[in-house]
């Protein structure tokens, strides 16, 4: 089981998601969250996701059996 760290980023007011790299998770995230509502912050190594997609993100992480911290 991988641990996903999720918080609200104070700079962008978006959901920030940090996990160990997993190509399946990345592909699943791209299918579950529209491109206009997510972006990869390569400098900080986090996904930034529009808060309106929190339910979709929770469902995705539960489906992948990731522990959320």
N, C-alpha and C positions, 0 to 999 in steps of 0.2 A: 504494500500500500504506500502510495506517495502522499506527501503532505503538500497541500496547496495553501499558500498564505494569501488572504484576501483582506483588503482594507479600502477605505475611501481616501484617495490621494488628495491632500489639501491644496496642491497647486492647480490641478485640473478639475477637481470635484468629480472625478470619474472613479469607477471601481478599478482598483489595481489588483492584478493577479500575478503571483510568482509561484512557479512550480519547477521541479527538475525537468530538464528537456524530455519531451515525449512526443514523437512525431504523430502518434495517433491522437493525442490530446490536441495538438495544434490543428490537425485536419478537422477534428470534431468541433473545436471552437470556431473555426472558419465556417463550418456548415451551420452551426447553431446561432451565431451572432453575425448580423449583416456587416459587410466591410465598412460601411459608413458609420457604424456604431462601435468599432474597435480599432485599435492600432497597437503596434509593437513599439515599445520604447527601448531601443537597442542599447542606449547608454545606461539605463537603469535595469535592464533585463526584466521588464514587466510588461504584461498586457494591460492596456487601459481600455476599459469597457464602459459604454454609456450606462448610467445607473438604471435606466428603464429596462435593461436586460438582466437584472439581478436574478429573477425567477428562472430564466433560461440557463444562466450560469450555474445556479444551485442545482438544477436538474441535471445538467451535464456532469458536474463534479460528482454527484451522487451516482449517476449511471456508471461512471468510470471508477467508482469506489475509491475516490481520493479523499483523504482526511483533510478537513478544512481547519486551519488555525487562524 
